[in-house]
Amino acid sequence: MTDRPIADYAVIGDTCTTALIARDGSLDWLCWPRHDGPAVFLALLDSERGGSCRLVLDGLTETTRRYLPETNILETTFVTATGRAVLTDFMPLHRPETVPEEGPDGRAQAQVIRRLACLSGHVSGRWRLRPSFDYARAPTEIVARGEACLRFQGGGDSLRALCAVPLARRDDGAEGTFALEAGGRADLVIAHGDGDDHAAGAALPDAVDASLAATRDYWEEWSGRCTYEGPYREAVLRSALTLKLLTHGPSGGIVAAATAGLPEAVPGNRNYDYRYVWMRDASFTVTAFVNLGYDREAAEFLRFLREADASRGRDLHLMYALDGAVPPEETLDHLCGWRGVSPVRIGNAAADQDQYDIYGEFLVALHGYLEAVEYDPPVKVNDHLPEALGHLTDHILRARHAPDHGLWEMRTEKRQSLHTKAMLWVGLDRAVQIARSDPKHRLADPATIERWEQAAAEIRAEYHARGWNPARGAYTMAYGADDLDAAVLRTVLFDAFDAHDPRVARTVERISEDLGAGDLLYRYRIDDGLEGDEATFTACAFWRVGCLTLAGRNGEATALFERLLARGNDLGLFAEEIDAESGEQRGNVPQGFTHMAVINHAVRLAAADGETRTDEPDCRAESDAVPA
């Protein structure tokens, strides 16, 4: 069983994969060679069977940590009974001399570097390293490659450990003992696959320092391009850096979260794998990147789609793996799960669901990106834009009367989801705006645009009429339903509903009353066929900030936003959910959905005009201009 709070974890990464490191320096989660690859460290989900890389210091009394400013480099300072030491954790990512037009903007080194230095006095302790290949399903073989280097292999995978102190084999792991005086080092490098081990031993500190400098340069340069200069810059930039870690440089994909199997309910069985590319979540992230001036990241996701979907939108999927198909959902019954909450699932059966809101979500992101580049995208985007626009709108027109599984992916019968219907209108609205940007009608002819506008008007009239429930005094989850749904708040952010409409105001109040837990919000309160009571969904609380802002209640919105920011961990990271009673984080971490909401609502508040119409406010506009 793993008892560490989810908020204890920090994340590092190299835009290929990520590692989670606990407050005491234990590396408890790492999948290689990419986000959705098999985990080689997963004590996060089972401290006995799942491997880890632990730092054990003698006489430890105090721990503090931070990210080096404007980077994803983690620095943890330890105070012991005899001295102070600092541990610097990072995954090397070096800037190339020339960034290509497409493809990764950094050179990942497939390493985790752990730079341990004694600052004062003297410290002693040991590194304990035990990988567990293929989610702890494969046995581990250890091969010595010198006094300070070991090779671990299993399940068709391998990694190397290079250390500044000798590494001794211990059962299925290794241990390196050190005693350091001020200025002394005991660095450890974990590298994926086979490679050159010449940097082990005496040469290791210089190699580590050079890689640290290069990685810091990469992140500081990337952060320096953020265009947001509002009052929440630190929180916004941390969220942006976190979203960047969830990108996959080689493919351009964007995963929903770094982990699998962390529970949304304790106890319960709501444990899913979020290491895949959801069209919805990735579209949210694209919007957030565009809001901060990171147009290249948006273009890279379009590259991912171009390569993953050769049909140019005709066969668009809800979910993609970073390469190939999303694997079937399976349970890892040999793992006990975080705090004993099982089953641990990998793969995701939601890949087979119908969720028609994704067409609107993607068109919002596409519209925001095209506006950001002033409708002059790269040739590879521009050439296929008319065809993609046609396919996406065709999807909307075919799906407008169909039930679906909805935003929350409930594994129950399909419904006429209000959120979906509203997002179909949003999709057609953005398609019209995109097409009308071209006066030569190369994207769509006038008759086609008029057809989209007519369909959009009909869809909007229908969901306004059928979505309202007089008995509940609110717009509800689905046509004819009595259930309230926090997803309705999102539709207000896209102007699918008018925030000043009395019915909308009543809906926001009813959602706050019936789904609220103080500042937090549950997604819904219905039987969804799963076990356990899930925690509140953090992004929903941020959507309420947006609704308050659009209604002109800026003071309330600002106060709520700042209280929500305080709900993150000490590093500003958020998981998917928050337990209303304990305040503990729940679900997979870090969650892109939540960090996107942090960014977009900070931008919305910075605009402070109360009339921002969509979830894509443009912080690059002049201060006296109305954001797009």
C-alpha positions as CSV (number, residue, x, y, z in Angstrom):
1,M,0.0,0.0,0.0
2,T,1.1,3.6,-0.7
3,D,0.1,6.1,1.9
4,R,1.8,9.3,0.7
5,P,-0.7,12.1,0.0
6,I,-1.0,12.8,-3.8
7,A,-0.1,16.4,-3.0
8,D,3.3,15.2,-1.8
9,Y,4.3,14.6,-5.4
10,A,6.2,17.0,-7.7
11,V,6.6,16.3,-11.4
12,I,9.6,16.6,-13.7
13,G,9.9,15.6,-17.4
14,D,11.5,16.0,-20.8
15,T,8.4,16.3,-23.1
16,C,8.7,12.5,-23.8
17,T,7.7,11.3,-20.3
18,T,7.4,12.4,-16.7
19,A,8.6,11.3,-13.3
20,L,6.9,11.9,-9.9
21,I,9.0,12.6,-6.9
22,A,7.7,12.7,-3.3
23,R,8.5,15.3,-0.8
24,D,11.2,13.1,0.8
25,G,13.0,12.6,-2.5
26,S,11.5,9.2,-3.4
27,L,11.0,8.8,-7.2
28,D,7.8,6.7,-7.2
29,W,6.5,6.9,-10.8
30,L,8.2,6.8,-14.2
31,C,7.1,5.4,-17.6
32,W,9.7,4.9,-20.3
33,P,10.2,5.7,-23.1
34,R,7.1,7.8,-23.3
35,H,4.1,8.9,-21.2
36,D,2.0,5.9,-22.0
37,G,4.8,3.3,-21.9
38,P,5.1,0.6,-19.2
39,A,6.0,2.0,-15.8
40,V,9.5,1.1,-14.5
41,F,9.0,2.8,-11.2
42,L,5.5,2.6,-9.7
43,A,5.7,2.6,-5.9
44,L,3.0,5.3,-6.3
45,L,0.5,2.5,-6.7
46,D,2.2,-0.2,-4.6
47,S,5.1,0.5,-2.3
48,E,6.1,-3.2,-2.0
49,R,5.8,-4.5,-5.6
50,G,6.3,-1.2,-7.4
51,G,9.9,0.0,-7.7
52,S,11.3,3.3,-6.7
53,C,14.5,5.3,-6.4
54,R,14.8,6.5,-2.8
55,L,17.2,8.9,-1.1
56,V,17.6,7.9,2.6
57,L,19.4,10.5,4.7
58,D,20.5,9.8,8.3
59,G,19.0,12.0,11.0
60,L,16.6,13.9,8.6
61,T,14.8,16.7,10.5
62,E,13.4,19.1,7.8
63,T,12.5,19.2,4.1
64,T,11.7,22.2,1.9
65,R,11.4,22.2,-1.9
66,R,10.8,24.5,-4.9
67,Y,11.1,24.6,-8.6
68,L,14.0,26.7,-9.9
69,P,12.3,29.8,-11.2
70,E,10.7,29.4,-14.6
71,T,11.8,25.8,-15.0
72,N,10.7,22.2,-14.4
73,I,13.8,21.6,-12.3
74,L,13.0,20.5,-8.8
75,E,15.2,21.5,-5.9
76,T,14.7,19.9,-2.5
77,T,16.7,21.0,0.5
78,F,17.2,18.6,3.4
79,V,18.3,19.5,6.9
80,T,19.7,16.6,9.0
81,A,21.1,16.5,12.6
82,T,24.6,17.1,11.2
83,G,24.2,19.3,8.0
84,R,22.3,20.5,5.0
85,A,22.1,19.0,1.5
86,V,20.3,19.9,-1.7
87,L,18.9,17.5,-4.2
88,T,18.3,18.8,-7.7
89,D,16.1,16.5,-9.9
90,F,15.5,17.0,-13.6
91,M,15.1,15.1,-16.9
92,P,17.6,16.6,-19.3
93,L,16.1,18.6,-22.2
94,H,18.6,20.5,-24.3
95,R,17.9,23.3,-26.9
96,P,19.0,22.5,-30.4
97,E,21.0,25.1,-32.3
98,T,18.1,25.6,-34.6
99,V,14.5,24.7,-33.7
100,P,12.9,23.0,-36.7
101,E,9.6,24.2,-38.2
102,E,8.0,21.0,-37.0
103,G,9.0,18.4,-34.4
104,P,10.5,18.5,-31.0
105,D,11.9,21.9,-29.8
106,G,14.3,20.2,-27.4
107,R,16.6,17.2,-27.4
108,A,15.5,14.8,-24.6
109,Q,18.3,12.7,-23.2
110,A,16.2,9.8,-21.8
111,Q,17.6,10.3,-18.3
112,V,16.6,11.2,-14.8
113,I,19.5,13.1,-13.1
114,R,19.6,13.4,-9.3
115,R,22.3,15.9,-8.3
116,L,23.0,15.6,-4.5
117,A,25.3,18.1,-2.9
118,C,26.2,18.7,0.7
119,L,25.8,22.4,1.5
120,S,27.1,22.6,5.1
121,G,28.3,20.3,7.9
122,H,28.2,16.7,6.8
123,V,25.5,14.3,5.7
124,S,25.4,10.6,5.3
125,G,22.9,8.2,3.7
126,R,22.3,6.0,0.8
127,W,20.6,5.7,-2.6
128,R,18.2,2.8,-2.9
129,L,17.3,1.9,-6.4
130,R,14.8,-0.8,-7.4
131,P,13.1,-0.7,-10.8
132,S,10.1,-3.0,-11.5
133,F,9.7,-3.4,-15.2
134,D,6.4,-3.7,-17.1
135,Y,4.2,-2.5,-14.2
136,A,6.1,-4.9,-11.8
137,R,5.0,-7.9,-13.9
138,A,8.5,-8.8,-15.2
139,P,11.5,-10.0,-13.2
140,T,14.5,-7.8,-13.0
141,E,18.1,-8.9,-14.0
142,I,21.1,-6.9,-12.8
143,V,24.4,-6.7,-14.6
144,A,27.4,-4.9,-13.2
145,R,29.1,-2.5,-15.7
146,G,31.8,-1.2,-13.4
147,E,32.0,-0.2,-9.8
148,A,29.7,2.8,-10.2
149,C,27.4,1.5,-12.9
150,L,24.7,-1.2,-13.0
151,R,22.4,-2.3,-15.8
152,F,18.9,-3.4,-15.0
153,Q,16.8,-5.3,-17.5
154,G,13.4,-6.9,-17.7
155,G,10.3,-7.2,-19.8
156,G,12.2,-6.4,-22.9
157,D,13.3,-3.0,-21.4
158,S,16.5,-1.8,-19.7
159,L,17.9,1.1,-17.8
160,R,21.3,2.0,-16.4
161,A,22.3,3.6,-13.1
162,L,25.5,5.6,-13.0
163,C,26.5,7.0,-9.7
164,A,29.3,9.1,-8.1
165,V,29.7,6.4,-5.4
166,P,29.9,2.7,-5.7
167,L,26.7,0.8,-6.3
168,A,26.2,-2.6,-4.5
169,R,23.6,-5.1,-5.6
170,R,20.9,-5.7,-3.0
171,D,18.5,-8.5,-4.0
172,D,16.5,-7.1,-7.0
173,G,17.9,-3.6,-6.5
174,A,21.0,-1.6,-5.7
175,E,22.3,0.6,-2.9
176,G,25.0,3.3,-2.9
177,T,26.2,4.6,0.5
178,F,27.7,8.0,0.9
179,A,29.2,10.3,3.6
180,L,29.6,13.8,2.4
181,E,31.4,16.9,3.8
182,A,30.4,20.4,2.7
183,G,31.0,20.7,-1.1
184,G,30.8,16.9,-1.6
185,R,28.5,15.3,-4.2
186,A,26.8,11.9,-4.6
187,D,25.1,12.3,-8.0
188,L,23.0,9.6,-9.5
189,V,21.9,9.3,-13.2
190,I,19.2,6.8,-14.4
191,A,19.3,6.4,-18.1
192,H,16.9,4.5,-20.3
193,G,18.3,1.7,-22.6
194,D,21.8,0.8,-23.4
195,G,24.4,3.5,-23.9
196,D,27.9,4.9,-23.2
197,D,28.8,4.8,-19.5
198,H,32.0,6.7,-19.6
199,A,30.6,9.5,-17.4
200,A,30.3,7.2,-14.4
201,G,32.4,7.8,-11.3
202,A,34.8,10.8,-11.2
203,A,33.6,12.3,-14.5
204,L,30.0,12.2,-13.5
205,P,29.7,15.6,-11.7
206,D,31.0,17.6,-14.7
207,A,28.5,15.8,-17.0
208,V,25.7,16.4,-14.6
209,D,26.5,20.1,-14.3
210,A,26.7,20.6,-18.0
211,S,23.3,18.9,-18.5
212,L,21.7,20.9,-15.7
213,A,22.9,24.2,-17.3
214,A,21.6,23.2,-20.7
215,T,18.2,22.1,-19.3
216,R,17.8,25.3,-17.2
217,D,18.6,27.3,-20.4
218,Y,15.9,25.4,-22.3
219,W,13.2,26.0,-19.7
220,E,14.1,29.6,-19.0
221,E,14.0,30.4,-22.7
222,W,10.6,28.7,-23.0
223,S,9.2,30.5,-20.0
224,G,10.5,33.8,-21.3
225,R,8.1,33.5,-24.3
226,C,5.0,33.6,-22.1
227,T,3.0,36.7,-23.0
228,Y,0.9,36.8,-19.8
229,E,2.0,39.6,-17.4
230,G,-1.1,39.7,-15.1
231,P,-1.3,39.4,-11.4
232,Y,-1.2,35.6,-11.3
233,R,1.9,35.1,-13.4
234,E,3.6,32.7,-11.1
235,A,0.6,30.4,-11.0
236,V,-0.1,30.8,-14.7
237,L,3.5,30.0,-15.7
238,R,3.6,26.9,-13.4
239,S,0.5,25.7,-15.1
240,A,2.0,26.3,-18.5
241,L,5.2,24.5,-17.6
242,T,3.1,21.6,-16.3
243,L,1.1,21.5,-19.5
244,K,4.4,21.5,-21.5
245,L,5.5,18.4,-19.6
246,L,2.3,16.7,-20.8
247,T,3.2,17.2,-24.4
248,H,5.1,14.6,-26.4
249,G,7.7,16.2,-28.5
250,P,8.3,13.4,-31.0
251,S,4.6,13.2,-32.0
252,G,3.1,16.5,-31.0
253,G,0.5,14.8,-28.8
254,I,-0.8,16.1,-25.5
255,V,-1.8,13.6,-22.8
256,A,-4.5,14.3,-20.2
257,A,-2.4,13.5,-17.1
258,A,0.9,11.9,-16.2
259,T,-0.4,8.9,-14.2
260,A,-2.7,6.0,-14.2
261,G,-4.7,4.3,-11.5
262,L,-4.9,7.1,-8.9
263,P,-8.5,7.0,-7.4
264,E,-11.2,9.6,-7.7
265,A,-13.1,8.0,-4.8
266,V,-11.7,6.5,-1.6
267,P,-13.0,3.8,-1.3
268,G,-14.3,3.1,-4.8
269,N,-13.4,1.7,-8.2
270,R,-13.0,5.0,-10.1
271,N,-9.3,4.4,-11.1
272,Y,-8.4,5.2,-14.7
273,D,-5.5,5.6,-17.0
274,Y,-5.2,9.2,-18.3
275,R,-1.9,8.9,-20.2
276,Y,-3.6,9.2,-23.6
277,V,-4.5,12.0,-26.0
278,W,-8.2,13.0,-25.5
279,M,-9.4,15.3,-28.2
280,R,-11.3,17.3,-25.6
281,D,-8.5,17.7,-23.1
282,A,-5.8,18.3,-25.8
283,S,-8.1,21.0,-27.3
284,F,-8.4,22.7,-23.9
285,T,-4.6,22.6,-23.6
286,V,-4.1,24.1,-27.1
287,T,-6.4,26.9,-26.1
288,A,-4.4,27.6,-23.0
289,F,-1.1,27.6,-24.9
290,V,-2.5,30.0,-27.5
291,N,-3.7,32.4,-24.7
292,L,-0.1,32.6,-23.5
293,G,1.6,33.1,-26.9
294,Y,2.7,29.5,-27.4
295,D,1.4,29.1,-30.9
296,R,4.0,26.5,-31.8
297,E,2.7,24.0,-29.2
298,A,-0.8,24.4,-30.8
299,A,0.7,23.8,-34.3
300,E,2.5,20.7,-33.0
301,F,-0.8,19.2,-31.8
302,L,-2.2,19.8,-35.3
303,R,0.8,17.9,-36.6
304,F,-0.1,15.1,-34.3
305,L,-3.6,14.9,-35.7
306,R,-2.4,15.2,-39.2
307,E,-0.2,12.1,-38.7
308,A,-2.6,10.2,-36.4
309,D,-5.7,10.8,-38.6
310,A,-5.0,10.6,-42.3
311,S,-8.7,11.2,-43.0
312,R,-8.3,14.9,-42.0
313,G,-11.2,14.8,-39.5
314,R,-13.5,12.4,-41.3
315,D,-12.6,9.5,-38.9
316,L,-11.7,11.7,-35.9
317,H,-11.4,9.7,-32.7
318,L,-12.3,10.6,-29.2
319,M,-8.9,9.4,-27.9
320,Y,-5.5,8.4,-29.3
321,A,-2.4,6.7,-28.0
322,L,0.8,8.6,-28.7
323,D,1.5,5.9,-31.3
324,G,-1.0,3.3,-32.6
325,A,-4.3,2.4,-31.0
326,V,-5.3,3.0,-27.4
327,P,-4.7,-0.4,-25.7
328,P,-7.7,-2.3,-24.3
329,E,-8.5,-1.6,-20.7
330,E,-7.1,-4.1,-18.3
331,T,-6.6,-4.3,-14.5
332,L,-3.3,-4.9,-12.8
333,D,-4.6,-7.2,-10.0
334,H,-1.1,-7.8,-8.6
335,L,-0.9,-4.1,-7.5
336,C,-2.8,-3.0,-4.3
337,G,-3.3,0.5,-5.5
338,W,-2.8,3.9,-3.8
339,R,-3.9,3.5,-0.2
340,G,-5.2,0.1,-1.2
341,V,-7.9,1.4,-3.6
342,S,-8.1,-1.0,-6.5
343,P,-8.4,-2.0,-9.3
344,V,-5.4,-0.4,-10.9
345,R,-6.4,0.1,-14.6
346,I,-4.3,0.7,-17.7
347,G,-5.7,1.3,-21.1
348,N,-9.1,3.1,-21.3
349,A,-12.4,1.7,-22.4
350,A,-13.8,5.2,-23.0
351,A,-11.9,5.1,-26.3
352,D,-15.0,3.3,-27.7
353,Q,-17.5,5.8,-26.5
354,D,-19.5,8.4,-28.5
355,Q,-18.8,11.9,-27.2
356,Y,-19.9,14.4,-29.8
357,D,-18.8,17.5,-28.0
358,I,-15.3,16.9,-29.2
359,Y,-16.1,18.4,-32.5
360,G,-17.0,21.7,-30.9
361,E,-14.0,21.5,-28.6
362,F,-11.6,21.1,-31.4
363,L,-13.1,23.8,-33.5
364,V,-12.7,26.2,-30.6
365,A,-9.0,25.4,-30.3
366,L,-8.6,25.6,-34.1
367,H,-10.3,29.0,-34.2
368,G,-8.2,30.3,-31.4
369,Y,-5.0,29.1,-33.1
370,L,-5.9,30.5,-36.5
371,E,-6.7,33.9,-34.9
372,A,-3.4,33.9,-33.1
373,V,-1.5,33.4,-36.3
374,E,-3.7,35.8,-38.1
375,Y,-5.1,33.1,-40.4
376,D,-1.7,32.5,-41.9
377,P,-0.8,29.0,-40.6
378,P,1.9,26.7,-41.9
379,V,1.3,25.3,-45.4
380,K,0.7,21.8,-44.1
381,V,-2.2,23.2,-41.9
382,N,-3.5,25.6,-44.5
383,D,-3.6,23.1,-47.4
384,H,-6.0,20.7,-45.6
385,L,-8.1,23.3,-43.8
386,P,-11.1,23.3,-46.1
387,E,-11.3,19.5,-46.1
388,A,-10.9,19.3,-42.3
389,L,-13.5,22.1,-41.7
390,G,-16.0,20.2,-43.9
391,H,-15.5,16.9,-42.1
392,L,-15.8,18.5,-38.7
393,T,-19.0,20.3,-39.5
394,D,-20.4,17.2,-41.2
395,H,-19.9,15.3,-37.9
396,I,-21.8,18.0,-36.1
397,L,-24.7,18.0,-38.5
398,R,-25.0,14.2,-38.3
399,A,-24.7,14.1,-34.5
400,R,-27.1,17.0,-33.6
401,H,-30.0,14.7,-32.8
402,A,-28.1,11.7,-31.4
403,P,-27.6,10.8,-27.8
404,D,-24.0,10.3,-26.5
405,H,-22.0,9.4,-23.4
406,G,-21.2,13.1,-22.7
407,L,-18.3,14.9,-21.2
408,W,-18.1,12.8,-18.1
409,E,-17.7,9.5,-19.9
410,M,-20.3,7.8,-17.7
411,R,-20.5,4.1,-18.5
412,T,-24.3,4.1,-18.6
413,E,-26.8,4.5,-21.3
414,K,-26.3,7.4,-23.7
415,R,-28.4,10.6,-23.2
416,Q,-29.3,13.8,-25.0
417,S,-26.6,15.7,-23.2
418,L,-27.1,19.5,-22.9
419,H,-23.4,20.1,-22.7
420,T,-22.9,18.2,-26.0
421,K,-25.7,20.1,-27.8
422,A,-24.3,23.4,-26.7
423,M,-20.8,22.4,-27.9
424,L,-22.2,21.4,-31.2
425,W,-23.6,25.0,-31.6
426,V,-20.2,26.3,-30.5
427,G,-18.5,24.2,-33.1
428,L,-20.7,25.5,-35.9
429,D,-20.3,29.1,-34.6
430,R,-16.5,28.8,-34.8
431,A,-16.6,27.1,-38.1
432,V,-18.6,30.1,-39.5
433,Q,-16.1,32.5,-38.0
434,I,-13.2,30.6,-39.6
435,A,-14.8,30.4,-43.0
436,R,-15.8,34.1,-43.0
437,S,-12.2,35.0,-42.3
438,D,-11.5,34.3,-46.0
439,P,-13.3,36.7,-48.2
440,K,-12.4,34.6,-51.3
441,H,-14.5,31.7,-49.9
442,R,-11.8,29.1,-50.3
443,L,-12.6,27.5,-47.0
444,A,-16.4,27.2,-47.6
445,D,-18.8,28.7,-50.1
446,P,-21.5,31.2,-49.0
447,A,-24.3,28.6,-49.3
448,T,-22.4,26.2,-47.1
449,I,-21.7,28.9,-44.5
450,E,-25.4,29.8,-44.6
451,R,-26.4,26.2,-44.0
452,W,-24.1,26.0,-41.0
453,E,-25.6,29.2,-39.6
454,Q,-29.1,27.9,-40.0
455,A,-28.3,24.6,-38.3
456,A,-26.5,26.4,-35.5
457,A,-29.6,28.6,-34.9
458,E,-31.8,25.5,-34.8
459,I,-29.5,23.6,-32.4
460,R,-29.4,26.7,-30.1
461,A,-33.1,27.1,-30.0
462,E,-33.6,23.4,-29.3
463,Y,-31.2,23.2,-26.3
464,H,-32.6,26.4,-24.8
465,A,-36.1,25.0,-25.0
466,R,-35.5,21.4,-24.2
467,G,-32.7,21.9,-21.7
468,W,-34.7,24.0,-19.3
469,N,-36.4,22.2,-16.5
470,P,-39.0,24.4,-14.9
471,A,-39.5,22.2,-11.9
472,R,-35.7,22.4,-11.1
473,G,-35.5,26.0,-12.1
474,A,-32.3,25.3,-14.0
475,Y,-30.8,23.9,-17.2
476,T,-30.1,20.3,-16.5
477,M,-27.8,17.5,-17.6
478,A,-29.9,16.2,-20.4
479,Y,-33.2,16.7,-22.2
480,G,-36.0,15.7,-19.8
481,A,-33.6,15.1,-16.9
482,D,-33.8,16.4,-13.4
483,D,-30.1,16.0,-12.7
484,L,-27.9,19.1,-12.4
485,D,-24.5,19.1,-14.2
486,A,-21.6,21.4,-13.6
487,A,-20.6,21.0,-17.3
488,V,-23.4,23.5,-18.1
489,L,-21.1,26.2,-16.6
490,R,-18.6,25.5,-19.4
491,T,-21.2,26.3,-22.1
492,V,-21.7,29.8,-20.6
493,L,-18.0,30.4,-21.1
494,F,-18.4,29.8,-24.8
495,D,-21.4,32.1,-25.2
496,A,-23.7,29.1,-25.8
497,F,-25.7,30.7,-22.9
498,D,-25.8,34.4,-21.9
499,A,-24.4,34.9,-18.4
500,H,-26.8,37.8,-17.9
501,D,-29.9,35.7,-18.7
502,P,-32.0,35.2,-15.5
503,R,-32.4,31.5,-16.3
504,V,-28.6,31.1,-16.5
505,A,-28.1,33.0,-13.3
506,R,-30.6,30.7,-11.6
507,T,-28.8,27.7,-13.0
508,V,-25.5,28.9,-11.7
509,E,-27.1,29.3,-8.3
510,R,-28.8,25.9,-8.3
511,I,-25.5,24.2,-9.3
512,S,-23.7,26.1,-6.6
513,E,-26.3,25.0,-4.0
514,D,-26.9,21.4,-5.1
515,L,-23.4,20.4,-6.3
516,G,-21.3,22.8,-4.2
517,A,-19.1,22.0,-1.2
518,G,-18.0,25.5,-0.2
519,D,-15.8,26.8,-3.0
520,L,-15.6,23.4,-4.7
521,L,-18.1,21.7,-7.0
522,Y,-19.1,18.1,-7.7
523,R,-19.6,17.2,-11.4
524,Y,-23.0,15.7,-10.7
525,R,-24.9,13.8,-8.0
526,I,-26.4,10.8,-9.7
527,D,-25.9,7.1,-9.8
528,D,-23.3,6.5,-12.6
529,G,-22.9,2.8,-12.1
530,L,-19.6,3.1,-10.3
531,E,-18.6,2.4,-6.7
532,G,-17.8,5.0,-4.1
533,D,-18.5,8.7,-3.8
534,E,-16.1,10.7,-6.0
535,A,-14.4,13.9,-4.8
536,T,-15.2,17.4,-6.2
537,F,-13.9,18.1,-9.7
538,T,-11.4,21.0,-9.5
539,A,-11.9,22.4,-13.0
540,C,-15.6,22.9,-12.3
541,A,-14.8,25.3,-9.5
542,F,-12.7,27.4,-11.9
543,W,-15.6,27.4,-14.4
544,R,-17.7,29.1,-11.8
545,V,-15.1,31.8,-11.6
546,G,-15.6,32.4,-15.3
547,C,-19.4,32.5,-15.0
548,L,-19.1,35.1,-12.2
549,T,-16.8,37.2,-14.3
550,L,-19.1,37.1,-17.3
551,A,-22.0,38.1,-15.1
552,G,-20.0,41.2,-14.0
553,R,-19.3,39.9,-10.5
554,N,-15.6,40.4,-10.7
555,G,-14.9,40.9,-7.0
556,E,-16.5,37.6,-6.2
557,A,-14.8,35.9,-9.1
558,T,-11.3,37.2,-8.1
559,A,-11.7,36.2,-4.4
560,L,-12.9,32.7,-5.4
561,F,-10.1,32.3,-7.9
562,E,-7.5,33.1,-5.3
563,R,-9.0,30.7,-2.8
564,L,-8.9,28.0,-5.4
565,L,-5.3,28.6,-6.3
566,A,-4.5,28.0,-2.6
567,R,-5.9,24.5,-3.0
568,G,-2.9,23.4,-5.1
569,N,0.0,21.8,-3.4
570,D,3.1,23.7,-2.2
571,L,4.4,23.8,-5.8
572,G,1.2,24.9,-7.4
573,L,0.3,21.5,-8.8
574,F,-3.2,20.1,-9.1
575,A,-4.6,16.6,-9.5
576,E,-8.0,16.0,-11.0
577,E,-10.2,16.3,-7.9
578,I,-10.2,17.5,-4.3
579,D,-11.9,15.7,-1.4
580,A,-14.3,18.2,0.1
581,E,-14.0,17.0,3.7
582,S,-10.2,16.4,4.0
583,G,-9.0,18.9,1.3
584,E,-6.8,16.1,-0.1
585,Q,-6.2,15.8,-3.8
586,R,-7.7,12.9,-5.6
587,G,-7.3,11.4,-9.1
588,N,-4.5,11.5,-11.6
589,V,-1.8,14.1,-11.3
590,P,-0.8,16.5,-12.6
591,Q,-4.1,16.9,-14.5
592,G,-4.1,19.0,-17.6
593,F,-7.8,19.8,-17.4
594,T,-7.2,21.7,-14.1
595,H,-4.1,23.6,-15.1
596,M,-5.8,24.7,-18.4
597,A,-8.6,26.1,-16.2
598,V,-6.1,28.0,-14.0
599,I,-4.5,29.6,-17.1
600,N,-7.7,30.6,-18.9
601,H,-9.4,32.1,-15.9
602,A,-6.4,34.0,-14.8
603,V,-6.4,35.5,-18.3
604,R,-10.1,36.1,-18.1
605,L,-9.7,38.0,-14.8
606,A,-6.8,40.0,-16.2
607,A,-9.0,41.1,-19.0
608,A,-11.4,42.4,-16.3
609,D,-14.0,43.6,-18.7
610,G,-16.8,41.2,-17.8
611,E,-17.7,40.6,-21.5
612,T,-15.2,38.0,-22.6
613,R,-17.4,35.7,-24.7
614,T,-15.4,32.5,-24.9
615,D,-13.0,30.3,-23.1
616,E,-10.2,31.7,-25.3
617,P,-9.5,35.3,-24.0
618,D,-6.4,36.7,-25.7
619,C,-4.0,38.2,-23.2
620,R,-1.8,39.5,-26.0
621,A,-4.4,42.2,-26.9
622,E,-3.7,45.8,-26.0
623,S,-4.8,46.7,-22.6
624,D,-7.7,48.8,-23.8
625,A,-8.9,46.3,-26.4
626,V,-11.6,43.7,-26.0
627,P,-10.1,40.2,-25.9
628,A,-10.9,37.9,-28.7
